[in-house]
Amino acid sequence: MISAVQTSGRPSERSRFPLDAVDYRLAETPAEREEIYRLRYRAYREEGAVAPNSSEMVHDRYDDLPNSWIFGVYFDGVLMSSLRITVASPEMPDCPSLDVFPDLIRPQLAEGKVLVDPTRFVADPDRETRFPELPYMTLRLAYVACEYFEADVGFASVRSEHQAFYRRVFLHKPISGPREYPGLIKPICLMAVDYPAMRDRVFERYPYFRSSFFERRKLFERSQPQPDSTSIVTLPEFPFKKATIAPRS
């Protein structure tokens, strides 16, 4: 859940940031994922959000969903933070927030909406205070996903004390009270934003939340080997009604 980061700073202080300092990497190998699972554990333990466990990792079944992407955010080659993006649609509805807020999410899926559900936002507790831009640059991934999949709604599952940040920066509105989430000690609330209605207002205040089509494809298209060739081609995998890719010439 989006909870283990100090979300401080005023909008005017974070209106610009050099994107070339940031490297977003999709965690695909077991080693890459384990590094992020350990980062989650350290971040959550630092704030008392999870109980100790012998593996010193935090992961769940949503990490393995075909409609989930786990990203590491690197500065100068060092893993600084991580965010998981899950994209839910009527054809593929499973997402982390659905189990906790089914009464709020199922009706939207029934209406045919595409929903972006960013969770497991964590930052290195030893470094995050030195990079006040980190929450902005990490959560930018959610806006990149919303744009790529032409999302109707963007969610944020957050603790009560973090709602002000999401309301101020991303124009989210709370749509639930606190609820227990499996594996977390502290309850979370669900916030939501009408992405098509609000994105231009957010982009005006935070221009670096914009993304190119090339960047969106690079981050969210999956690469798959072809059965009759050793080559790799990039294909859209998921039956989302809006995220279509123009055919190659």
N, C-alpha and C positions, 0 to 999 in steps of 0.2 A: 504494500500500500504506500501511497505517497506520504511519508511521514518522517523519515529519518534524516532530514536536512534542515538546517536553520535557514528559514526563508525570510531573510531580512533585506533591508535596502528599500529606497524609494524609487518610483518609476523614472524620475528625471536622472537619477544616478546610474541607471542601467539601460539608457536608451541606445547606447552604441557599444559594440564589442567586436574585436577582430575575429571573424570566424576562422581565419587561417591558423589561429592558435589552437583550434579544437579538432580532434580526430574522433569521429563517431565510428565505432567498430561493432559489427554484428558478431555476437559470441556464438560460434558454431561448433567448435571442437570441444571435447570433454575438458581439456585443460583451460580453455578460455572461460567456459561456464563455471568450472570450479573456482577460478579466481574471483568471479563475480559473486558466487554463492558465499565465499569466505568474506568478501567485502560486505555483503548484506549482514552477515552475522556480527562482524565487528561494529558496524554502524548501529544495528539494532540493540546490541548489548550495551553500547556506549550510552544510549538513552533509556535503557531498561524496557525496551519494547518486546523482547522475547526472553524466554527462559534459557539457561545454559543447556547446551547439548554436546555430546562427546565428539561429534563430527566437526563442530565449529563451522557449520554451513547452514544456510537457509535456502530451501528450495521447495517447490510444490509441483503438483501435477500440471499447473497452468504453464510452467516453463516448457513443457513438451507439447503443447497444443500446436497444431499446424497453422493456426492463425495468431500465434504469438511470436514476437521478435524480442530478443534480449540484447540490449546495447551496453557496451562500455564506453565511457567518455574519457578520452585521454588528453592530457596536456603535456607536451614535450615527451611523449612516449610513456607517460606514467598514468595508470588507471586512477582516475579521480572520483568518478561517480558511475552510476548505472541506472537504467530505466528499462522496464519491460513494457512493451506495447502489445495489446491484444485488440484485434479488430473483430467486432461481432456484427453479424447480419442475420436475417431470417434463415439463410441457408446454412450458416455456421454460427450459432448463437452463443456457444460456450465462452465465458470470459470470467475473470476473477470476481468482479463485482456482482455478477448475476446471482451467485449463491447467497450473498449477504443481503442484496436488495432486489429479490425477484419481483416483488410487487411493483417496483418502480421501473424495472428494466424490461420485463416481459411485454408490457403493453406497447412499449416503443418498438420492440422487435416485431410485434404483431402488426404494427403500422408500416412495416417494411423499411425501417430506418437502419442506417449504417452507423455504428457506435464505436468510438475509439476509447479504449479503457486502459490508461497508463497506470501501472502499479509498480511496486518494489523500487521506488525512487530512494536511493541511498547514496551517501558520499563518504569518502574516506575521512574518518573523524580526526585523523592526524593532520589533514591538509585543508579541510573545507573552510576553516576560518581565514586562511590566507587567500582564498579565491571567492570573494563575495558574489561574483558573477555566476558561480557554479549552478545554483538553482535555475537561473534563467537559461543558461546554455544547455542544461540537461533536459529541462522540460520543453525546450524548443522542439525536441524530437516528436512530442505529441502533436504540435502544430504541423510539422512536416507530414506526419501520418494522416492527420485530418485532411490536409490538402491533397495528398496522393489518392486516398480512398474516397474523396469527396464525402466526408462524414457529415451526417446530420447533427450529431451530438458528440461533444467531447466530455468525458467524465473526469472526476478527480475524487479518489477515495482518501480522505485526509482526516487527521485528528482535528478536534474543534479549534485548538489554538493556532492551527495553520490556515484556517479558512480565510482570514483577512488577506493573506498574501494572494491566494487564488482569486479572490473576489476583485482585488485591486489590479492585478497584472493581467489575468486571463478573462476577467469579467464573468467568472463562474458564479452560480447562485446555489446555495444549499437547498437540497430537496429532501433531506432526511435528517432525523436526529441521530445521535451516536448509537452504533450497533457493534456487537462483538464480532471480531473476525478470527477464524480459526488460526491458532498459532501465534497470535499477537496478544500481548497483555493489555494494551490500551485500545479502547474502542475507536471506530472510525465513522465518519459521516460521508454521505455521497453528495457531491456537487456536480453541476452540469452546466454546459454552455451550448446555446444554439450557434453552432460554428458558422454556418453561412451568414447569419445575421450579424455576428459580432467580429468576424475575422478582420475586416477592414479597419475597424476601430483599434484593434490590437496591433495590427501591422503599422498603423500610423504612429503609434506610441513606441513600438519596438520594431523598427524596420528589419532588424536582423532575424526576426522570426520568419521572414519570407524565405522561400527555398526555390531553387530552379528545378525544372522537370528532370534534369540529369541527376541532381542530388537525390530527388525522391526515388527515382528508379534504382539508383545505386544502393540505397538503404533498404528498400522494401521489396524489390524483386528477388525471387529465389533463383539460384543457379542449379540446373539439374543435368546430369549426364544423359545423353541420348542413347537408346538401346543399340543402335547400329553404328555407333561412332564413339571415338574417344574424346571428341570435342565437347565443350560445354556451351550450352546456349541458355539464354535467360528467358524465362517464361512466366507469365502470371499464373499463380497456382490456384487462386481462390475464387469461388463463385460469387464475389461481391458484384452487385448489379451495376456499380458505377465505375469501379477501377478497371478500365479497359486500356489495352495497349494497342497502338496502331500497328498493323502488320508490317513486317519488314519487307523491303523491296528486294 
